[in-house]
């Protein structure tokens, strides 16, 4: 029996319609253009499919429910041959995080796109505490949350046979130059690396990728140590305060477990939510 890679080598699928769904990363935040606005992973990826229709439904601050109820409809209307979905970190950073609800939303999005005939690629997340330094308890809380988030992604990918880019293994994932001044979003180089990883995964899944994503930066705004210091004072500390308040209860639980001698779950080792069984087939006749 031929495996999926054999089929991909034998028959390449033409991509006439590409859609990108997600949050501020896929909206391009972190890759500012000199004239204003954002570029980012979406347009960089679309450039590898010359002639294809391209739609990016991403909005900053989006959570999985936002993608499901606000972005999925327009994406399906575009009749995509390939779809990239990058969402979940905004869910993980909130105090009302619910892995089962996240699973239901992400499963609905990926499942609908796959049933519509799109080759779907999503992402599992890296250890962001290695990029944005946090106090110890918050760092452990964030790692645990990312572990739960990745468990959900793994379950959805497995169920629908979707592709997945592991951001932890993307080349240069933890290099300073990969990250924008806020250390929360990719820089121009980071967006290029991410777009190249998505293009490579789509090719592995059998899509024809006529172009390539260049890793040469070509005009995004340059940042200096002064930009970093200014961002930390004006935006970084307020962001840390907001997210800290959201993660404090989770961090407190982790501290309590350490005091009473209970082991802390490792990031990526959290059991995934149960995968719902497919609906029964209708009876004949």
Backbone as CSV, one residue per row, in Angstrom:
resi,resn,N_x,N_y,N_z,CA_x,CA_y,CA_z,C_x,C_y,C_z
1,UNK,0.846,-1.195,0.000,0.000,0.000,0.000,0.880,1.243,0.000
2,UNK,0.585,2.225,-0.853,1.382,3.432,-0.957,1.018,4.398,0.162
3,UNK,2.053,4.998,0.775,1.733,5.963,1.829,1.450,7.328,1.213
4,UNK,1.096,8.269,2.089,0.637,9.564,1.610,1.737,10.324,0.867
5,UNK,3.004,10.158,1.307,4.091,10.859,0.641,4.290,10.348,-0.773
6,UNK,4.063,9.028,-1.005,4.161,8.487,-2.354,3.116,9.124,-3.256
7,UNK,1.895,9.255,-2.753,0.821,9.855,-3.537,1.148,11.306,-3.844
8,UNK,1.692,12.020,-2.826,2.023,13.423,-3.031,3.068,13.584,-4.120
9,UNK,4.034,12.649,-4.191,5.057,12.720,-5.223,4.480,12.427,-6.597
10,UNK,3.445,11.581,-6.639,2.905,11.160,-7.930,1.923,12.178,-8.501
11,UNK,1.115,12.782,-7.656,0.068,13.683,-8.133,0.122,14.976,-7.317
12,UNK,0.441,16.069,-7.972,0.493,17.359,-7.305,-0.816,18.099,-7.498
13,UNK,-1.357,18.625,-6.413,-2.635,19.326,-6.463,-2.418,20.809,-6.741
14,UNK,-3.094,21.333,-7.741,-3.003,22.740,-8.061,-3.803,23.552,-7.039
15,UNK,-3.224,24.622,-6.559,-3.886,25.494,-5.597,-4.342,26.754,-6.322
16,UNK,-5.637,26.826,-6.569,-6.213,28.016,-7.209,-6.810,28.981,-6.199
17,UNK,-7.013,28.513,-4.954,-7.590,29.362,-3.913,-6.931,29.027,-2.582
18,UNK,-6.336,30.027,-1.964,-5.648,29.875,-0.683,-6.314,30.780,0.345
19,UNK,-6.647,30.231,1.514,-7.206,31.039,2.586,-6.344,30.904,3.835
20,UNK,-6.285,31.983,4.599,-5.540,32.017,5.855,-6.477,32.531,6.938
21,UNK,-6.590,31.786,8.022,-7.467,32.148,9.134,-6.637,32.230,10.402
22,UNK,-7.001,33.151,11.310,-6.270,33.188,12.558,-6.319,34.505,13.275
23,UNK,-5.231,34.762,14.020,-5.178,35.904,14.925,-4.165,36.925,14.437
24,UNK,-3.552,37.660,15.354,-2.669,38.759,14.965,-1.427,38.289,14.208
25,UNK,-0.974,37.068,14.460,0.202,36.585,13.736,-0.104,36.445,12.255
26,UNK,-1.212,35.783,11.925,-1.552,35.643,10.508,-2.102,36.931,9.926
27,UNK,-2.467,37.895,10.792,-2.837,39.219,10.296,-1.604,40.044,9.946
28,UNK,-0.421,39.546,10.305,0.825,40.193,9.911,1.478,41.058,10.959
29,UNK,0.916,41.127,12.168,1.485,41.982,13.201,2.934,41.557,13.483
30,UNK,3.809,42.536,13.543,5.226,42.264,13.732,6.036,42.489,12.471
31,UNK,5.343,42.574,11.321,6.013,42.832,10.041,5.449,44.116,9.445
32,UNK,5.778,45.271,10.049,5.202,46.535,9.582,5.833,46.996,8.272
33,UNK,5.037,47.624,7.442,5.528,48.199,6.193,5.834,49.678,6.400
34,UNK,6.854,50.190,5.716,7.219,51.604,5.902,6.067,52.564,5.653
35,UNK,5.164,52.232,4.741,4.038,53.109,4.448,2.850,52.911,5.359
36,UNK,2.965,52.016,6.313,1.858,51.730,7.224,1.223,50.385,6.912
37,UNK,0.598,49.798,7.902,-0.052,48.502,7.732,0.910,47.350,7.972
38,UNK,0.355,46.142,7.835,1.117,44.934,8.096,1.186,44.075,6.836
39,UNK,2.219,43.288,6.727,2.335,42.312,5.638,2.221,40.922,6.257
40,UNK,3.317,40.301,6.598,3.290,39.068,7.359,3.157,37.794,6.557
41,UNK,2.884,36.721,7.294,2.946,35.373,6.757,1.969,35.139,5.608
42,UNK,0.778,35.743,5.655,-0.216,35.477,4.620,0.224,35.877,3.230
43,UNK,0.534,37.167,2.996,0.995,37.571,1.675,2.290,36.890,1.248
44,UNK,3.188,36.636,2.209,4.437,35.959,1.871,4.175,34.541,1.393
45,UNK,3.243,33.854,2.035,2.869,32.517,1.598,2.134,32.561,0.264
46,UNK,1.219,33.514,0.108,0.445,33.619,-1.134,1.349,33.844,-2.333
47,UNK,2.483,34.532,-2.124,3.406,34.791,-3.230,3.994,33.502,-3.792
48,UNK,3.965,32.422,-3.015,4.461,31.134,-3.507,3.437,30.423,-4.376
49,UNK,2.223,31.006,-4.489,1.165,30.445,-5.331,0.708,31.505,-6.330
50,UNK,1.581,31.893,-7.250,1.221,32.960,-8.198,-0.026,32.604,-9.000
51,UNK,-0.927,33.571,-9.113,-2.164,33.344,-9.853,-3.301,32.820,-9.016
52,UNK,-3.019,32.331,-7.811,-4.081,31.798,-6.957,-4.853,32.934,-6.298
53,UNK,-6.155,32.726,-6.087,-6.940,33.665,-5.298,-6.497,33.542,-3.845
54,UNK,-6.445,34.690,-3.167,-5.942,34.693,-1.793,-6.895,35.479,-0.902
55,UNK,-7.267,34.876,0.221,-8.137,35.538,1.191,-7.561,35.321,2.580
56,UNK,-7.388,36.419,3.326,-6.926,36.348,4.703,-8.024,36.926,5.593
57,UNK,-8.660,36.079,6.379,-9.764,36.509,7.244,-9.303,36.852,8.654
58,UNK,-8.005,36.782,8.916,-7.468,36.937,10.272,-7.757,38.314,10.861
59,UNK,-7.943,38.344,12.190,-8.103,39.603,12.916,-7.288,39.520,14.202
60,UNK,-6.761,40.653,14.620,-5.977,40.665,15.851,-6.875,40.330,17.043
61,UNK,-6.314,39.594,17.975,-7.053,39.229,19.178,-7.975,38.032,19.018
62,UNK,-8.008,37.431,17.833,-8.952,36.337,17.586,-8.653,35.134,18.472
63,UNK,-9.723,34.515,18.933,-9.643,33.235,19.615,-10.272,32.180,18.710
64,UNK,-10.207,30.930,19.115,-10.711,29.863,18.248,-12.189,30.059,17.933
65,UNK,-12.966,30.524,18.907,-14.390,30.761,18.656,-14.587,31.871,17.633
66,UNK,-13.701,32.880,17.650,-13.779,33.961,16.672,-13.588,33.413,15.262
67,UNK,-12.615,32.534,15.117,-12.355,31.933,13.810,-13.546,31.086,13.377
68,UNK,-14.081,30.320,14.296,-15.207,29.437,13.957,-16.436,30.223,13.521
69,UNK,-16.779,31.255,14.276,-18.047,31.941,14.029,-17.925,33.183,13.153
70,UNK,-16.716,33.726,13.003,-16.567,34.932,12.211,-15.742,34.803,10.945
71,UNK,-14.827,33.832,10.916,-13.917,33.714,9.779,-14.189,32.496,8.899
72,UNK,-14.722,31.455,9.466,-14.895,30.212,8.718,-15.840,30.382,7.535
73,UNK,-16.958,31.088,7.722,-17.925,31.262,6.642,-17.321,31.897,5.399
74,UNK,-16.684,33.075,5.524,-16.039,33.674,4.352,-14.950,32.787,3.756
75,UNK,-14.222,32.070,4.609,-13.172,31.188,4.093,-13.763,30.065,3.238
76,UNK,-14.851,29.465,3.699,-15.491,28.400,2.925,-16.075,28.936,1.620
77,UNK,-16.585,30.166,1.675,-17.158,30.765,0.466,-16.105,30.963,-0.622
78,UNK,-14.835,31.045,-0.214,-13.748,31.204,-1.184,-13.382,29.891,-1.866
79,UNK,-14.022,28.780,-1.462,-13.782,27.456,-2.050,-12.284,27.140,-2.082
80,UNK,-11.662,27.072,-0.914,-10.201,26.939,-0.863,-9.697,25.555,-1.278
81,UNK,-8.586,25.557,-1.958,-7.844,24.322,-2.222,-6.848,24.066,-1.095
82,UNK,-6.388,25.135,-0.456,-5.460,25.027,0.666,-5.840,26.059,1.714
83,UNK,-5.682,25.685,2.980,-6.050,26.583,4.077,-5.027,26.477,5.193
84,UNK,-4.658,27.630,5.748,-3.771,27.686,6.904,-4.567,28.253,8.072
85,UNK,-4.514,27.572,9.211,-5.227,27.994,10.415,-4.210,28.128,11.539
86,UNK,-4.091,29.328,12.089,-3.152,29.555,13.188,-3.880,30.335,14.282
87,UNK,-4.280,29.631,15.326,-5.052,30.246,16.406,-4.891,29.400,17.655
88,UNK,-5.123,30.011,18.807,-5.100,29.251,20.058,-4.323,29.916,21.171
89,UNK,-3.292,30.705,20.823,-2.500,31.317,21.894,-3.315,32.331,22.684
90,UNK,-4.196,33.063,22.026,-5.041,34.005,22.759,-5.980,33.282,23.717
91,UNK,-6.384,32.059,23.358,-7.194,31.257,24.280,-6.362,30.852,25.488
92,UNK,-5.123,30.415,25.233,-4.275,29.905,26.308,-3.892,30.979,27.312
93,UNK,-3.911,32.240,26.902,-3.496,33.329,27.778,-4.643,33.929,28.585
94,UNK,-5.814,33.308,28.544,-6.963,33.863,29.256,-7.335,33.008,30.463
95,UNK,-7.888,33.675,31.469,-8.252,32.963,32.695,-9.437,32.021,32.486
96,UNK,-10.230,32.246,31.431,-11.371,31.368,31.171,-11.028,30.243,30.194
97,UNK,-9.739,29.937,30.059,-9.311,28.876,29.147,-10.033,27.572,29.443
98,UNK,-10.546,26.954,28.393,-11.265,25.688,28.517,-10.828,24.812,27.351
99,UNK,-10.046,23.763,27.650,-9.486,22.922,26.596,-10.575,22.241,25.776
100,UNK,-11.672,21.860,26.425,-12.741,21.174,25.689,-13.456,22.138,24.737
101,UNK,-13.677,23.352,25.183,-14.302,24.336,24.312,-13.379,24.687,23.147
102,UNK,-12.082,24.825,23.434,-11.116,25.094,22.382,-11.100,23.950,21.371
103,UNK,-11.137,22.715,21.875,-11.164,21.551,20.987,-12.387,21.582,20.082
104,UNK,-13.551,21.899,20.647,-14.778,21.930,19.849,-14.685,22.975,18.740
105,UNK,-14.141,24.149,19.063,-14.051,25.223,18.065,-13.028,24.898,16.982
106,UNK,-11.844,24.469,17.386,-10.799,24.170,16.395,-11.189,22.969,15.546
107,UNK,-11.811,21.976,16.159,-12.261,20.801,15.416,-13.304,21.191,14.366
108,UNK,-14.205,22.104,14.719,-15.226,22.547,13.775,-14.599,23.271,12.587
109,UNK,-13.588,24.102,12.849,-12.944,24.866,11.777,-12.172,23.940,10.840
110,UNK,-11.285,23.148,11.400,-10.452,22.267,10.569,-11.315,21.234,9.856
111,UNK,-12.303,20.693,10.566,-13.175,19.699,9.950,-13.962,20.253,8.785
112,UNK,-14.515,21.460,8.927,-15.295,22.062,7.846,-14.426,22.338,6.625
113,UNK,-13.220,22.847,6.853,-12.317,23.124,5.728,-11.911,21.841,5.030
114,UNK,-11.625,20.801,5.809,-11.237,19.524,5.205,-12.389,18.914,4.412
115,UNK,-13.593,18.974,4.960,-14.749,18.420,4.239,-15.043,19.208,2.965
116,UNK,-14.656,20.485,2.943,-14.859,21.305,1.741,-13.805,21.008,0.673
117,UNK,-12.865,20.146,0.993,-11.868,19.741,0.006,-10.536,20.442,0.119
118,UNK,-10.344,21.255,1.144,-9.082,21.972,1.293,-8.029,21.098,1.963
119,UNK,-6.792,21.291,1.557,-5.655,20.744,2.293,-5.391,21.727,3.430
120,UNK,-5.514,21.258,4.667,-5.457,22.149,5.830,-4.148,21.947,6.578
121,UNK,-3.522,23.064,6.932,-2.322,23.034,7.764,-2.540,23.970,8.944
122,UNK,-2.235,23.492,10.133,-2.311,24.317,11.331,-0.956,24.265,12.027
123,UNK,-0.903,24.671,13.288,0.385,24.727,13.979,0.234,24.356,15.435
124,UNK,1.265,23.701,15.963,1.392,23.529,17.407,2.443,24.527,17.878
125,UNK,2.353,24.930,19.139,3.063,26.122,19.574,4.356,25.812,20.321
126,UNK,5.236,26.805,20.309,6.549,26.742,20.922,6.462,27.161,22.394
127,UNK,7.598,27.092,23.075,7.694,27.536,24.471,7.975,29.030,24.468
128,UNK,6.904,29.826,24.560,7.082,31.270,24.406,7.783,31.897,25.606
129,UNK,7.890,31.172,26.701,8.614,31.715,27.841,10.109,31.797,27.563
130,UNK,10.577,31.127,26.494,11.972,31.256,26.082,12.185,32.509,25.237
131,UNK,11.094,33.145,24.817,11.176,34.354,23.996,10.846,35.581,24.829
132,UNK,9.743,35.506,25.557,9.286,36.607,26.410,9.505,36.174,27.848
133,UNK,10.491,36.767,28.508,10.869,36.341,29.851,9.781,36.696,30.856
134,UNK,9.437,35.709,31.689,8.396,35.883,32.699,8.915,35.416,34.052
135,UNK,8.319,35.885,35.161,8.651,35.329,36.478,8.386,33.823,36.499
136,UNK,9.128,33.114,37.347,9.070,31.664,37.381,7.680,31.055,37.408
137,UNK,6.806,31.442,38.346,5.470,30.835,38.389,4.665,31.082,37.117
138,UNK,4.761,32.298,36.556,4.033,32.581,35.316,4.629,31.793,34.146
139,UNK,5.935,31.633,34.161,6.576,30.850,33.101,6.086,29.407,33.119
140,UNK,6.014,28.826,34.304,5.539,27.443,34.398,4.063,27.344,34.038
141,UNK,3.290,28.355,34.432,1.864,28.358,34.086,1.682,28.437,32.572
142,UNK,2.466,29.285,31.908,2.357,29.415,30.464,2.759,28.130,29.769
143,UNK,3.825,27.497,30.243,4.261,26.232,29.634,3.166,25.170,29.751
144,UNK,2.538,25.111,30.926,1.474,24.122,31.100,0.303,24.404,30.169
145,UNK,-0.048,25.678,30.018,-1.156,26.041,29.134,-0.827,25.684,27.678
146,UNK,0.397,25.978,27.268,0.793,25.649,25.896,0.756,24.135,25.695
147,UNK,1.091,23.384,26.725,0.975,21.928,26.631,-0.460,21.493,26.389
148,UNK,-1.406,22.102,27.094,-2.819,21.778,26.879,-3.272,22.193,25.482
149,UNK,-2.830,23.372,25.062,-3.170,23.855,23.722,-2.644,22.903,22.656
150,UNK,-1.404,22.470,22.790,-0.827,21.569,21.792,-1.505,20.203,21.788
151,UNK,-1.961,19.764,22.963,-2.695,18.499,23.008,-3.981,18.591,22.198
152,UNK,-4.660,19.739,22.270,-5.864,19.953,21.470,-5.526,19.947,19.986
153,UNK,-4.472,20.672,19.609,-4.058,20.712,18.203,-3.745,19.298,17.704
154,UNK,-3.009,18.529,18.503,-2.655,17.170,18.097,-3.892,16.314,17.857
155,UNK,-4.895,16.437,18.739,-6.106,15.636,18.598,-6.867,16.005,17.330
156,UNK,-6.966,17.304,17.026,-7.690,17.753,15.835,-6.954,17.342,14.570
157,UNK,-5.641,17.501,14.564,-4.835,17.101,13.403,-4.985,15.617,13.134
158,UNK,-4.943,14.818,14.187,-5.070,13.367,14.032,-6.439,12.994,13.491
159,UNK,-7.468,13.607,13.996,-8.818,13.241,13.577,-9.063,13.550,12.106
160,UNK,-8.588,14.706,11.644,-8.918,15.155,10.289,-7.795,14.937,9.282
161,UNK,-6.686,14.362,9.708,-5.582,14.134,8.792,-4.986,15.427,8.260
162,UNK,-5.009,16.473,9.081,-4.483,17.773,8.653,-2.968,17.795,8.783
163,UNK,-2.356,18.771,8.125,-0.932,18.986,8.296,-0.684,19.879,9.496
164,UNK,0.531,19.844,10.008,0.847,20.642,11.187,2.304,21.087,11.133
165,UNK,2.528,22.355,11.422,3.872,22.893,11.568,4.148,23.044,13.061
166,UNK,5.205,22.413,13.533,5.590,22.528,14.940,6.493,23.752,15.076
167,UNK,5.947,24.823,15.666,6.706,26.069,15.760,7.961,25.902,16.605
168,UNK,7.975,24.953,17.497,9.151,24.706,18.322,10.335,24.246,17.471
169,UNK,10.036,23.661,16.284,11.091,23.099,15.440,11.370,23.918,14.192
170,UNK,10.686,25.039,14.031,10.977,25.914,12.898,12.372,26.490,13.070
171,UNK,13.152,26.504,12.004,14.522,27.004,12.080,14.543,28.420,12.644
172,UNK,15.404,28.642,13.627,15.548,29.969,14.216,14.438,30.369,15.155
173,UNK,13.650,29.401,15.609,12.461,29.733,16.417,12.797,30.568,17.646
174,UNK,13.966,30.353,18.234,14.301,31.059,19.467,15.427,32.082,19.288
175,UNK,15.723,32.400,18.041,16.717,33.439,17.783,16.071,34.820,17.931
176,UNK,16.771,35.790,18.515,16.181,37.120,18.706,15.679,37.746,17.409
177,UNK,16.403,37.536,16.306,16.006,38.152,15.046,14.696,37.642,14.484
178,UNK,14.211,36.513,15.000,12.934,35.959,14.540,11.756,36.739,15.102
179,UNK,11.996,37.541,16.149,10.894,38.162,16.881,10.890,39.674,16.739
180,UNK,9.689,40.227,16.708,9.507,41.667,16.605,9.864,42.336,17.927
181,UNK,9.770,43.644,17.942,10.149,44.410,19.121,9.348,44.002,20.348
182,UNK,8.111,43.527,20.165,7.286,43.159,21.317,7.586,41.773,21.858
183,UNK,8.393,40.994,21.144,8.731,39.623,21.546,7.496,38.715,21.631
184,UNK,6.393,39.167,21.076,5.159,38.379,21.066,4.795,37.936,19.656
185,UNK,5.219,38.692,18.656,4.895,38.398,17.265,6.185,38.225,16.460
186,UNK,6.127,37.490,15.359,7.328,37.347,14.533,7.741,38.677,13.906
187,UNK,9.029,38.831,13.690,9.546,39.939,12.904,9.322,39.634,11.425
188,UNK,9.805,40.517,10.541,9.718,40.187,9.119,10.399,38.848,8.836
189,UNK,11.597,38.647,9.385,12.285,37.378,9.181,11.473,36.228,9.769
190,UNK,10.883,36.442,10.951,10.069,35.396,11.565,8.862,35.045,10.719
191,UNK,8.201,36.057,10.156,7.063,35.790,9.280,7.511,35.025,8.033
192,UNK,8.662,35.374,7.504,9.173,34.663,6.331,9.482,33.206,6.664
193,UNK,10.080,32.988,7.813,10.367,31.610,8.228,9.080,30.819,8.419
194,UNK,8.077,31.455,8.993,6.798,30.777,9.206,6.116,30.475,7.878
195,UNK,6.108,31.445,6.958,5.501,31.226,5.645,6.216,30.105,4.896
196,UNK,7.542,30.064,4.998,8.303,29.002,4.336,7.961,27.635,4.919
197,UNK,7.752,27.578,6.237,7.391,26.310,6.873,6.006,25.845,6.427
198,UNK,5.054,26.773,6.312,3.721,26.402,5.831,3.783,25.941,4.369
199,UNK,4.557,26.634,3.544,4.679,26.241,2.141,5.274,24.839,2.020
200,UNK,6.297,24.561,2.821,6.926,23.242,2.781,5.946,22.154,3.223
201,UNK,5.135,22.458,4.236,4.174,21.447,4.715,3.098,21.205,3.673
202,UNK,2.617,22.257,3.012,1.622,22.075,1.954,2.201,21.240,0.813
203,UNK,3.463,21.464,0.488,4.108,20.670,-0.558,4.199,19.205,-0.138
204,UNK,4.531,18.967,1.121,4.603,17.598,1.620,3.257,16.896,1.550
205,UNK,2.175,17.662,1.653,0.828,17.096,1.607,0.293,16.983,0.177
206,UNK,1.135,17.292,-0.799,0.749,17.062,-2.184,0.373,18.274,-2.984
207,UNK,0.459,19.469,-2.393,0.109,20.673,-3.138,1.258,21.086,-4.052
208,UNK,0.895,21.587,-5.196,1.884,22.160,-6.094,2.222,23.565,-5.590
209,UNK,3.489,23.807,-5.300,3.943,25.105,-4.804,4.906,25.673,-5.837
210,UNK,4.394,26.442,-6.811,5.229,26.888,-7.926,6.330,27.869,-7.520
211,UNK,6.069,28.700,-6.524,7.046,29.694,-6.108,7.750,29.288,-4.839
212,UNK,8.471,30.236,-4.266,9.172,29.963,-3.016,9.075,31.198,-2.127
213,UNK,9.235,30.961,-0.838,9.236,32.055,0.131,10.682,32.431,0.413
214,UNK,11.054,33.634,0.060,12.420,34.093,0.307,12.602,34.453,1.773
215,UNK,13.766,34.140,2.305,14.093,34.522,3.680,14.871,35.838,3.732
216,UNK,15.024,36.472,2.590,15.724,37.755,2.537,14.757,38.887,2.871
217,UNK,15.049,39.649,3.899,14.177,40.748,4.303,14.308,41.903,3.313
218,UNK,13.163,42.508,2.993,13.149,43.461,1.883,12.380,44.741,2.188
219,UNK,12.508,45.264,3.374,11.896,46.578,3.542,11.024,46.781,4.749
220,UNK,10.941,45.812,5.642,10.215,46.078,6.873,10.960,47.114,7.705
221,UNK,10.292,47.703,8.654,10.932,48.715,9.495,12.014,48.090,10.375
222,UNK,13.151,48.764,10.473,14.232,48.286,11.322,13.979,48.727,12.759
223,UNK,14.334,47.846,13.701,14.163,48.188,15.107,15.527,48.269,15.786
224,UNK,15.611,49.071,16.812,16.853,49.296,17.545,16.618,48.984,19.020
225,UNK,17.691,48.922,19.833,17.489,48.731,21.278,16.578,49.782,21.891
226,UNK,16.591,51.004,21.345,15.703,52.044,21.862,14.236,51.687,21.633
227,UNK,13.920,51.097,20.452,12.552,50.629,20.187,12.138,49.594,21.240
228,UNK,13.042,48.668,21.538,12.717,47.613,22.501,12.453,48.203,23.879
229,UNK,13.305,49.131,24.297,13.121,49.743,25.615,11.823,50.536,25.666
230,UNK,11.536,51.289,24.603,10.303,52.068,24.561,9.082,51.185,24.597
231,UNK,9.127,50.064,23.852,7.968,49.156,23.852,7.761,48.563,25.243
232,UNK,8.860,48.178,25.909,8.734,47.558,27.223,8.033,48.490,28.201
233,UNK,8.389,49.773,28.174,7.819,50.733,29.110,6.362,51.050,28.764
234,UNK,6.103,51.294,27.459,4.791,51.781,27.051,3.765,50.653,26.938
235,UNK,4.209,49.494,26.429,3.246,48.424,26.170,3.577,47.117,26.878
236,UNK,4.855,46.815,27.033,5.244,45.519,27.582,4.789,45.306,29.008
237,UNK,5.057,46.275,29.875,4.662,46.128,31.275,3.137,46.047,31.427
238,UNK,2.357,46.924,30.743,0.889,46.762,30.822,0.418,45.401,30.318
239,UNK,1.043,44.905,29.230,0.658,43.577,28.725,0.953,42.513,29.768
240,UNK,2.146,42.573,30.365,2.518,41.585,31.371,1.555,41.645,32.557
241,UNK,1.118,42.843,32.934,0.165,42.983,34.033,-1.167,42.332,33.692
242,UNK,-1.664,42.574,32.462,-2.956,41.989,32.067,-2.869,40.475,32.001
243,UNK,-1.848,39.946,31.328,-1.731,38.507,31.186,-1.386,37.857,32.520
244,UNK,-0.611,38.583,33.337,-0.287,38.036,34.648,-1.534,37.816,35.478
245,UNK,-2.458,38.785,35.444,-3.707,38.623,36.192,-4.490,37.418,35.693
246,UNK,-4.465,37.184,34.366,-5.186,36.037,33.820,-4.549,34.718,34.234
247,UNK,-3.208,34.694,34.316,-2.514,33.441,34.591,-2.241,33.204,36.072
248,UNK,-2.447,34.228,36.911,-2.129,34.080,38.332,-2.839,32.887,38.981
249,UNK,-4.164,32.683,38.779,-4.794,31.513,39.417,-4.146,30.197,38.988
250,UNK,-3.804,30.096,37.696,-3.164,28.883,37.204,-1.774,28.741,37.813
251,UNK,-1.039,29.852,37.884,0.297,29.823,38.478,0.222,29.425,39.954
252,UNK,-0.793,29.933,40.671,-0.955,29.595,42.086,-1.191,28.095,42.265
253,UNK,-1.966,27.514,41.357,-2.216,26.072,41.442,-0.923,25.290,41.231
254,UNK,-0.092,25.769,40.313,1.187,25.097,40.065,2.093,25.201,41.296
255,UNK,2.131,26.383,41.907,2.921,26.544,43.129,2.423,25.623,44.238
256,UNK,1.096,25.511,44.360,0.529,24.647,45.397,0.954,23.189,45.171
257,UNK,0.878,22.744,43.904,1.287,21.367,43.609,2.749,21.129,43.972
258,UNK,3.591,22.161,43.718,5.003,21.991,44.049,5.211,21.923,45.567
259,UNK,4.415,22.690,46.319,4.548,22.676,47.772,4.118,21.335,48.367
260,UNK,3.080,20.739,47.810,2.575,19.479,48.379,3.216,18.259,47.720
261,UNK,4.132,18.508,46.808,4.887,17.396,46.224,4.250,16.713,45.054
262,UNK,3.237,17.327,44.451,2.628,16.725,43.267,3.367,17.191,42.015
263,UNK,3.613,16.274,41.093,4.361,16.673,39.902,3.564,17.618,39.024
264,UNK,4.273,18.520,38.381,3.666,19.478,37.448,3.614,18.852,36.063
265,UNK,2.492,18.949,35.354,2.430,18.389,33.998,3.486,19.045,33.110
266,UNK,4.153,18.217,32.295,5.120,18.745,31.344,4.400,19.347,30.153
267,UNK,4.950,20.433,29.613,4.369,21.047,28.419,4.380,20.035,27.300
268,UNK,3.239,19.874,26.665,3.136,18.928,25.561,2.731,17.541,26.013
269,UNK,2.670,17.313,27.352,2.357,15.980,27.841,0.949,15.892,28.400
270,UNK,0.167,16.942,28.249,-1.204,16.923,28.747,-2.053,16.042,27.854
271,UNK,-2.869,15.192,28.463,-3.706,14.307,27.650,-4.679,15.118,26.822
272,UNK,-4.826,14.768,25.538,-5.751,15.525,24.701,-7.189,15.247,25.081
273,UNK,-8.100,16.157,24.760,-9.507,15.894,25.002,-9.943,14.690,24.185
274,UNK,-10.944,13.961,24.648,-11.402,12.824,23.855,-11.886,13.277,22.490
275,UNK,-11.534,12.513,21.473,-11.958,12.837,20.118,-13.358,12.297,19.906
276,UNK,-14.328,13.151,19.594,-15.690,12.673,19.399,-15.754,11.643,18.273
277,UNK,-16.591,10.637,18.470,-16.767,9.657,17.422,-17.531,10.257,16.250
278,UNK,-17.238,9.808,15.012,-17.989,10.340,13.877,-19.456,9.918,13.942
279,UNK,-20.347,10.702,13.383,-21.760,10.351,13.428,-22.028,9.057,12.680
280,UNK,-23.025,8.257,13.123,-23.312,7.000,12.433,-23.818,7.227,11.025
281,UNK,-23.506,6.289,10.159,-23.987,6.367,8.785,-25.484,6.114,8.747
282,UNK,-26.216,6.781,7.860,-27.654,6.539,7.773,-27.944,5.114,7.306
283,UNK,-29.027,4.578,7.809,-29.400,3.230,7.423,-29.828,3.174,5.950
284,UNK,-29.536,2.069,5.264,-29.929,1.898,3.867,-31.459,1.779,3.772
285,UNK,-31.941,2.201,2.585,-33.357,1.996,2.306,-34.226,3.058,2.825
